[in-house]
Amino acid sequence: MTHIQPVFDGTELAAAAPSTTRRVMDDYEAWVDEVWPAFVAAADSGQPFTIDEVARTKNLPDPPHPKSQWGSLPGRLQEAGLIRHHGYGPSARCRKSLVYVWIGVPVRLRELVVARRREERAARRQARADEKRAA
C-alpha cells in the first residue's frame, strides 16, 4: 500500500480551526439566563453529568470570571430543585482530579425539594438565632 499525498493547489477551501477558548460574557445574570436551558435539559435527561461536560458539549459561554463563577451555578441549580449530587467522577480537563457528578431531580418532585430546602434553611437560621440568645 502506497501513500500518495494530494496536491494542494489552493482549489480546496478549508474552514478555519475552531476556537480553543469559549466566548466570555460580561454580565453574570445574562450568562446564567443563557446557560440555564442547557442544564435544565441535562437534568431532564435523567443521566448523570458534570457541569464541564455539559458546557463543552453545548459549547456554552464562560461567565465574566470563569475560575470562580462556574462553581456557583450548581448551587443555583440545586436551590431551584433541578439537580442533586450523584457522586464523583474524573475531570474532563485534568484526569487527576475528581469533580461532582450531578443528576436531575424528577420533574414531579422539584417543588417538594425546593420547599424542603427552604424549610431546612429556616430551621438552621432559627437554631443559630436561638444559640446566640442562649449565649
C-alpha positions in Angstrom: 0.0 0.0 0.0 1.5 3.3 -1.0 0.6 6.7 0.3 0.2 9.5 -2.2 -0.2 12.9 -0.8 -2.7 15.1 -2.6 -1.6 18.2 -4.3 -2.6 21.4 -2.5 -3.1 23.8 -5.3 -5.5 26.1 -3.4 -8.7 25.0 -5.1 -10.0 23.5 -1.8 -11.1 25.9 0.8 -10.7 24.7 4.3 -12.7 26.1 7.2 -10.9 27.9 10.0 -10.0 25.8 13.0 -12.5 26.1 15.9 -11.6 28.4 18.7 -9.9 26.9 21.7 -11.4 29.4 24.0 -15.1 29.9 24.7 -16.8 33.2 24.5 -16.8 35.2 27.8 -19.9 37.1 28.7 -19.8 40.5 30.5 -22.9 40.2 32.7 -23.2 37.3 35.2 -27.1 37.2 35.3 -27.3 37.3 31.5 -24.8 34.4 31.4 -27.0 32.4 33.9 -30.0 33.1 31.7 -28.2 31.8 28.6 -26.7 28.6 30.1 -29.7 27.7 32.3 -31.7 25.9 29.5 -28.8 23.6 28.7 -28.6 22.4 32.3 -32.4 22.0 32.6 -32.2 19.8 29.5 -29.3 17.8 31.1 -31.3 17.4 34.3 -34.4 16.3 32.4 -32.4 13.6 30.6 -32.1 11.6 33.7 -28.5 10.8 33.0 -25.6 11.8 35.3 -23.5 14.7 34.1 -20.7 17.1 35.1 -21.0 20.8 34.7 -17.9 20.9 32.5 -19.3 18.1 30.3 -22.5 20.0 29.6 -20.6 23.2 29.0 -18.3 21.6 26.5 -20.9 19.5 24.7 -23.3 22.5 24.3 -20.4 25.0 23.6 -21.6 27.3 26.4 -20.0 30.7 27.0 -18.0 31.4 30.1 -19.1 33.8 32.9 -17.3 37.1 33.4 -14.9 35.4 35.9 -14.7 31.7 34.8 -12.4 30.5 37.6 -14.8 31.4 40.3 -18.2 31.7 38.9 -18.7 28.3 37.3 -18.8 26.9 40.8 -21.8 29.0 41.8 -24.0 27.6 39.1 -24.6 24.1 40.6 -25.7 25.8 43.8 -28.3 27.8 42.0 -29.5 24.7 40.1 -29.8 22.9 43.5 -31.7 25.7 45.0 -34.1 25.6 42.1 -34.7 21.9 42.8 -33.3 20.8 39.4 -30.3 18.7 40.3 -28.9 16.7 43.2 -25.4 15.3 43.9 -25.0 11.9 42.4 -21.3 11.1 43.0 -17.8 11.9 41.9 -16.1 11.4 38.6 -12.9 12.3 36.8 -12.4 15.8 35.5 -12.5 16.1 31.7 -9.7 18.7 31.7 -7.5 17.1 34.3 -7.8 13.4 34.8 -6.1 13.6 38.2 -8.9 15.4 40.0 -12.4 14.5 40.9 -15.4 16.6 40.2 -19.1 16.4 41.3 -21.4 14.4 39.2 -25.0 15.6 39.2 -28.3 14.1 38.2 -31.6 15.7 37.6 -34.4 15.6 40.1 -37.6 14.2 38.6 -40.0 17.0 37.5 -42.8 15.9 39.8 -40.5 16.2 42.9 -38.9 19.5 42.1 -41.4 21.7 44.1 -41.1 19.4 47.1 -37.3 19.6 47.0 -37.4 23.4 46.9 -39.9 23.6 49.8 -37.8 21.2 51.9 -34.6 23.1 51.2 -36.4 26.3 52.2 -37.6 24.7 55.5 -34.1 23.4 56.3 -32.6 26.8 55.7 -35.2 28.4 58.0 -34.6 25.8 60.7 -30.8 26.4 60.6 -31.3 30.1 60.8 -33.6 29.7 63.8 -31.2 27.4 65.5 -28.4 30.0 65.1 -30.6 32.7 66.4 -31.6 30.6 69.4 -27.9 29.8 70.1 -27.0 33.4 70.0 -29.8 34.3 72.5 -28.7 31.5 74.8 -25.1 32.7 74.8 
